[in-house]
Amino acid sequence: MRGMVPPDPDGGVSRQIYATVYMPKLKPGRNRFPASCVEAHESAEAAITAAGSDSKRFPAIVLGPSKSSEGQYLYYLVEWLA
C-alpha cells in the first residue's frame, strides 16, 4: 500500500483485524489512525454491532500496528465495512 509504513518482517506483529475506528469528524481520504483510536473485534459482525450505537465509531478492516518514524503506533485502513 502506498503511503504506508511497512510492517516489520521480523516482528510478525502486524496483521489485518476487524475493528472500530473512532473519528470525531469524518475525514474522507484518511487512511491511517493512531492505535488509541482503534478497537479490535473478533468478527466483522462484532465490529458493525459495536459501531452501530456510536455515531463517531466506524467499522473497518485495518492493518497494523506499525510504528511510525515519530514513534507512534498506527493502523492503516484496508476497507470500511459499512
C-alpha positions as CSV (number, residue, x, y, z in Angstrom):
1,M,0.0,0.0,0.0
2,R,1.4,3.4,-1.0
3,G,1.9,5.9,1.9
4,M,2.1,3.1,4.5
5,V,4.8,2.3,7.0
6,P,5.6,-1.3,6.0
7,P,5.1,-4.0,8.7
8,D,8.2,-5.3,10.4
9,P,9.0,-8.5,8.5
10,D,10.8,-10.0,11.5
11,G,8.2,-9.0,14.1
12,G,5.2,-10.8,12.7
13,V,3.0,-8.4,14.8
14,S,1.2,-6.5,12.0
15,R,-1.9,-8.2,10.7
16,Q,-5.4,-7.4,9.3
17,I,-8.1,-7.2,12.0
18,Y,-11.7,-6.2,12.3
19,A,-12.0,-3.0,14.3
20,T,-14.0,0.1,15.1
21,V,-12.2,3.3,14.4
22,Y,-13.0,6.4,16.5
23,M,-13.3,9.5,14.3
24,P,-15.0,12.6,15.8
25,K,-15.1,14.2,12.3
26,L,-15.3,12.0,9.2
27,K,-12.4,13.0,7.0
28,P,-12.5,11.4,3.5
29,G,-9.2,10.1,2.3
30,R,-7.8,9.5,5.7
31,N,-6.1,6.1,5.7
32,R,-4.1,5.8,8.9
33,F,-5.2,6.1,12.5
34,P,-3.3,6.1,15.9
35,A,-3.7,2.9,17.9
36,S,-5.6,4.9,20.6
37,C,-8.5,5.3,18.0
38,V,-8.7,1.7,17.1
39,E,-10.6,-1.1,19.0
40,A,-10.2,-4.7,17.8
41,H,-13.1,-7.1,17.4
42,E,-13.4,-10.8,16.7
43,S,-15.5,-10.5,13.5
44,A,-17.0,-8.1,11.0
45,E,-20.4,-8.5,12.6
46,A,-19.0,-7.6,16.0
47,A,-17.3,-4.5,14.7
48,I,-20.5,-3.4,12.9
49,T,-22.6,-4.0,16.0
50,A,-20.1,-2.1,18.2
51,A,-20.1,0.9,15.8
52,G,-23.9,0.9,15.4
53,S,-24.6,2.6,18.8
54,D,-22.0,5.4,18.4
55,S,-22.1,7.9,15.6
56,K,-18.3,8.6,16.0
57,R,-17.1,4.9,15.6
58,F,-16.9,3.3,12.2
59,P,-16.4,-0.4,11.4
60,A,-13.4,-1.3,9.3
61,I,-10.7,-3.8,8.4
62,V,-7.3,-2.3,9.4
63,L,-3.7,-3.4,9.1
64,G,-1.3,-2.9,12.0
65,P,0.2,-1.9,14.2
66,S,3.1,-0.3,12.5
67,K,5.5,2.0,14.3
68,S,5.8,5.4,12.6
69,S,9.1,7.4,12.4
70,E,7.6,9.6,15.2
71,G,7.3,6.6,17.5
72,Q,3.5,6.3,17.3
73,Y,1.8,3.0,16.6
74,L,-0.5,3.3,13.6
75,Y,-3.2,1.2,11.9
76,Y,-3.9,1.5,8.2
77,L,-7.3,1.3,6.6
78,V,-7.8,-1.7,4.4
79,E,-11.6,-1.4,3.9
80,W,-14.6,0.3,5.6
81,L,-17.3,-2.3,6.5
82,A,-20.4,-0.1,6.4
